[in-house]
């Protein structure tokens, strides 16, 4: 059995919401105030015996319209569905517990609980009369709080709510809902055996070598444990006897005061006696951390993250105790649920990976049946499966629910894209699941430079909540399945994809079997010798063809790659010549020649002798389409030589640093002297647009 769905109406930040859950682990992600914590609170109303069932005005969704408030008193409804698990034992306690809740008897069975917080019908006319002259929602809520909230009642119905059958609290008590909130002090909960949690754990796991020995019958286990108890009693009696003997003379002195004060009467007087039982000794046990050196350090000396992990293990141990039927009999829990808010609050990234693995192992071992986690951590999402993730995203006043594991086409060669995204969704790429807007790029150069380019355009990406994600090549389509708002279950975010034109050619005679890179001025020039192609993988997303995804690329006549385009648009900008750039003297001469408006022939004369320069010279002097003016050709020579002189990552880092320093020194001068390529400018402006 597992909680498969929750439907919420008019509760806190939810006007109307339906969320499906998985059997196992469910990780709720999304920006702040998207409703993750409130979703857990809604679940706790049903399954946490300590949770407050009688709500307040503050628990209502505050966006209910005036006409609806006047039509009827506001009501909170929360419905939870429980479904049959795969390979579930139908003769087990789970089905028995929810047998009266069933709304579907066929396999897989379906059970339902519905919580309602409402004003009884007998007060409805008084409510309507008291608000009929009120013209603001706030006035109505004030009236509800002052005059009617105390009259509200709550009910939990089972099965079909129309039958008005209330839940049996004994059945609800079979659920064990353990909630760890984001702000917690675990140290107070686990210092010593005085604490109820640790005391219960010690009591259960005492003599666990005997209790867990499957080769012993219950009778043999009881006999061996009783023998140990008797040994403990005999030893403790000896200790008490020793204490009494050591106190004998002192007792006589103490009791002498009793006689003097007159407390000794009726031939009786106080004395010292005692029996030591095992549970009393627990209080002297303290949880310590034993190091390899043999040193023991108090648990309070640990960091919060380490203590949180230890506390989690204790909590799971307690849940194991509470669900042990042989130990607690009919009082045992049948469905342990663990709900954790922001576990990353005190955990190092490496510990976050270990934490998710730890939870999955416990699910596998059936120590807990279902886990719910809220998180902002890219490390947790990257260590989880896509199917584990549920993304909440607030769009205007409503919450949109997305399921990253459900967005991929099932017939796509056994889900190639889903496997790819799952494999490469590391901590860096996972940021796309949290950002409000996304710019996807092919490589490290774009990732480093685009934030700086945005500054030059007056668009701070952080302030616009834009993440730049490097997908590591032309793998956009795999990731775009997550965001295609025209499909179900997707994350509705604005996504700009920046890609290169990358002109290619291949010889018709078959002397080279693969497409090879070519320069823009070589493209489509000799169709008798070559076949040509450009990167058109994202053609479907160009020219506003999609509601929330847009592709941006260089001009298809003059474009090639990012580095080529930067030099093409800044042909006399020596800032581009960073320390790692090769052929610096040649590039500087070319840039100076462009600034002095030298002839094309003079540009060719500047080029060093090399096979690549001969190729450039030959191609640039061929008859080209009319768009290729002499100015364009000169810019192309500089761009080609620059492209051949840089290492992508190293140069991009140097250039980004240099441009940012120039911007900080004098932003107006920097913007004036550097041209952002149009396709990148358009992408940044589009993604930052508030529309």
C-alpha positions, 0 to 999 in steps of 0.5 A: 500500500502507498499514498498515491494521490492528494487533492487539496482545496482552499488550504493555505497556498492551494486553491485547487491542487492534485499531486500524484505520489510514487510508492517509495521516495518522493522528492518535492522540489521548487522555488520558495513559497511554492507549497512544498512544506504545506503539502507535507502539512496537509498529509500530517493532518491525516497521519500524524496523531500530534497534528492539529486537526482544528484549523484557523483562518490563517489555514484558508487559501486567501485568494477566494473571490468575494462572490464565492465567499458570499455564496457560501462559507469557505471550506477546506477539503483534503482528499488522500488516496491509498493504492495497492502496491506492486507485489503487496500481500493482500492477506497482510495488515495493510489491507485490513487497516484500510478495508473500510476505506475502500472505494475500489475493490478490484486489484489494484484496490483504492482507498480514500480518506477525506478531511473537511473543515467547515461551518455546520449548516445550522450556522450558514444563514447567520454567516450569510446575513452577517457578511451581506453588506461587506464589500471586501474579502478582508472584511469577510475574513475578519468577520469569520475570525471574530464570529464564526471560526470557533463554530467550525468543525472538522471531520475525516470521512472514509470511503465515499464521503457521501456516505458520511462514515467517519474514520476509526481513530484506531485505524489511523493510529496504525500509521506512523508519520514521522516529520522532521522540519527544516529547523530542528535541534536534534541534540536535545533528542538524543543525548542520553538514555533519559530521552524517550526516543533513545530509551525506547530504542535501547529497550527494543534492541537490548538482547537483539542478538537473541531476539533476531536469531531465527534459529531460536523459537520464541520460547527459547528466546524468552528463556535466554532473555529471562536468564540475562534479566536474572543475571542482571538482577543478581549483579544489581542486587550485589551492587545495591548491597555494596552501596548499603554497606558503604552507607551503613555508618552514614545511615546511622548518622543521617537517621540521628537527625530524624530522631532529634527532629521528632520524625521517628514515631509509632516505632518506625523510622526511614531507611535506604532500600532499592531495586535496580531495573534495566530501564533505570540504567539506560539514563546513564548511557550516553551516545558517543562517537568512537573514533579510530584512535579509540577516543570517544567524543560526546555527540554534542561535539559533532557538527549539525549535519553529522548529528542529523544523520545519526538522529535519522538513523535513530528515528528509523530504528524507532519506526522499526520498533513501532512496526514490529508486530511480535514486539507490540502485538496489535499496537504495532504500526503497519505503515511507517511514513517519513517526511523530511523538510530540507535535509540539505540544511545541515548536510555537506553535498557528499553527505547529501548523496549518502543520505539519499542512498541511506533512505533508499536502502531503508525503503528496500529493507521495508523499515519505512514504507514511503518517504516525502522530502522537500528540497532546494538541493541540486545535489539531492536531485542529481542523486535521485531518479527522475521518477522520484521528483515532483516539481511545484512551480507557482504561476501567478496565483496557482501551483503547477505540478510537474513530473520530470519522470513522466515527460519522455516519449515511451516509444523513443527507442526504449526511452533513450532521452530519459536515460540520457537525462538521468545519466547526465543530470549532475548537480550543475545541470540539476539547477535547471529544475529550480531556476525560473528561466533557463539559457541552455548552451552547448559548451563551457565557453558560452556558460562562462561568457553569457553572464558577462554579456548579460551585464553588458546588456544591462540584464543581470541574470541572477536578478532575473532568476536565469540559470545558464546550463551547459548541456555538453554538446548538441543534446538540447532535445533530450533536456527539452522534453522536461520543459515542453509546455505543450505536453503533460507533466512538464515544467513550464519555464522559459527556455532559450537555447543558444547553438552554433550554425556549424557549417559542414561539408562532405566530398561527393566522391566518398574520399572522406566519409564524414562531414567536416567543418568548413568556413561560412565562405566555403559553404555551398560554393562548390556543389559539384564536389561537396554536399553541405549541411548546417546545424538545424537540430533546433529548427522547430524552436526558431522564429517563435514556433513554440510557446515557451522554448526558443532557439537562437543561432548565428546568421546562416550566411556569416555564422560558424561558432561562438568564438568565430562570431565574437571576432567577426563582430569585433574585428578590431578589438584587441581585448579578444587577444588574451594570454592563451591566444596563439598567433597574437602578432598576426592577429594584432596586424589583422585587427590594425589593418581592419581599423585602417581600412586596408585592402583585402589583398593586404590582409592576405599578405599579413597571413603566415604561411600555413596550410590552413591560411592557404585554405582561407586565402583560396576560399575567400578569393573565390566568387562568393554570393553578393552578401559577401562584401569586401568588409565581410570578407576581411572580418571573416579572415580575422574571425577564422584566424582567431578561431584557429588560435584559441582553446575554447575553455581557457580563452573563454575564462580569460575573456570573461574575466577581462570583459568583466574587469573592463565593465567594472572599471568603466561600464559605459566605455566597455559597452561602447567598445564591445559588440555582443553577437546579435543571436546571444543578445536576442536570447538574453533579452527574450529570456529576461523579458517579463512576458 
